[in-house]
Amino acid sequence: MKLTIVTAALVCLLGRATASLGQQISREELIFLTPDWKGERFPDGRPKVPDAILKRMKLVTHEEAWAVLKNENYRYQFTGDWQTINPDSVLVGRALTATFMPGRPDVHRVTDEKGHTKDGRVKSQNAWPIDMLIKGDVYVVDQFGMHEDGPTIGDNLGNSIYAKTGNGIVYEGAVRDVAGLKEIGGFTSYFRSYHPSHHNPDGNLNTTLVGINRPTRIGKVMVMPGDVVLGRDGGVCFIPPHLAEKVVKTSEIIRLRDMFGHQRLREQKYTPGQIDTRWSAEIEKDFSQWLNAHVNELPVPKEQIQEYLKTRTW
């Protein structure tokens, strides 16, 4: 009986904790919506793709990721035409999502009431998801393209985001304080526009937070909490967690085969026609020998090359 009471109390407290974060998805619903992920999860249910995979993801190109996802019938995972901060860097991390909609007073009021802190203060809604960020996250926000009087992120929140995550943002809307954001060294970010104004100016409610860690839309992509964000070369790809390792491994194999092929072409050992088509058994055997000979020098972890070699039959 005591155990039942304690369990009920814990459920109640957890429910209040979730409510206090304002519009956050439940752990059970998030697990339900990410059924193909069989690995570790965060306490809130978000898939936790291993750090080692994220590290290897930084060398993946959009072409490599897109090809894998398309073959798996995930056809709407890439979005382009972004403005960027640190465009020559690569953004990789786990998505923590937030969704805003045009301001509506009744919804905004009850959402604020739901988000009261323990001491009775109410933080601005745009701070709630940021408080939840941890190292390795990427803050992914649908701000419905809001421009003038739309920015919820400037250099103050940008510094907070970077301190918590070591990453930048993907922001479907306008940001402010771009000069200050650029001063945050590794704040590699993607956003739609810039405007010096601020969201919800006095007397003009124009944004309301309606979801944290729920499915959201960025461009034409449905983004799920825990998706692996890959931002580079002006575009962003959102990779479902259960496909992240496959994307990385495929990219590494392509990278190795390209290095081998380019070297052999420079040496004039093979013709472009031989390299650009399906390789003969002779070339495949040469490739395996090349991998063995250079295993300690290649830009792919040694253990991954050894694992790859085990699956080869020549």
QUIGINOR-V572470 format. One record per helix or strand. SS is the DSSP state (2 for helix, 1 for strand). FROM is the first residue (numbers start at 0). TO is the last residue. If there is no record, write none. Layout:
ss | from | to
SS | FROM | TO
SS | FROM | TO
This chain:
ss | from | to
2 | 1 | 19
1 | 23 | 23
2 | 26 | 32
1 | 40 | 40
1 | 46 | 46
2 | 50 | 56
2 | 61 | 70
1 | 77 | 78
1 | 82 | 84
1 | 90 | 101
2 | 104 | 113
2 | 124 | 131
1 | 136 | 141
2 | 154 | 164
1 | 168 | 174
2 | 177 | 181
1 | 188 | 193
1 | 206 | 211
1 | 215 | 217
1 | 220 | 222
1 | 227 | 231
1 | 234 | 238
2 | 240 | 265
2 | 271 | 274
2 | 280 | 292
2 | 301 | 309
